[in-house]
Amino acid sequence: MAVDLVKVYIGNISTDVDEAGLRNLFSENGFTVENITLKQQRGFGFVDLVDNETSKRACEVLNGKEFHGQVLVVERSDPKSRRRNNLTNKLRIVNVPTSHTKEDIQKMLGTVSIADFKRVSKNEVVQVVEITFDSSESATASWVRSSH
């Protein structure tokens, strides 16, 4: 009987993390990884877990966890074919000066309101922020407005 594995995306991985380190992270938190695909230089990877419930728990436990100086993004992976037609209510902005706050980003985006704002990673000079909007339409509108 074939097992349908569930793919989980891990983002914001430090470039010094290898497959063994990623496997250990999951193991130390009670999760058995079946397969790992690591794009080490690009800072992301995928792991295959045994079922939906395990993947859901892994996302809850590991998303936002600091690992090798980076705050991980861990979420269920959507196949590209499904993502193309699904708009998201999230926007990730990189190279934001560390002095910028939620209010500064809000001013840049204009009238679109931000439902949630979190720093995904940060160093001395810049940060990566993830903004959640009330709807995918608001996220799209903010992107269009800020890119002009």
Secondary structure as GFF3:
##gff-version 3
##sequence-region A 1 148
A	DSSP	beta_strand	6	11	.	.	.	ID=ss1
A	DSSP	alpha_helix	19	28	.	.	.	ID=ss2
A	DSSP	beta_strand	35	39	.	.	.	ID=ss3
A	DSSP	three_ten_helix	40	42	.	.	.	ID=ss4
A	DSSP	beta_strand	44	49	.	.	.	ID=ss5
A	DSSP	alpha_helix	52	62	.	.	.	ID=ss6
A	DSSP	beta_strand	66	67	.	.	.	ID=ss7
A	DSSP	beta_strand	70	71	.	.	.	ID=ss8
A	DSSP	beta_strand	73	76	.	.	.	ID=ss9
A	DSSP	alpha_helix	80	83	.	.	.	ID=ss10
A	DSSP	beta_strand	90	97	.	.	.	ID=ss11
A	DSSP	alpha_helix	102	109	.	.	.	ID=ss12
A	DSSP	beta_strand	114	122	.	.	.	ID=ss13
A	DSSP	beta_strand	126	133	.	.	.	ID=ss14
A	DSSP	alpha_helix	136	146	.	.	.	ID=ss15
###
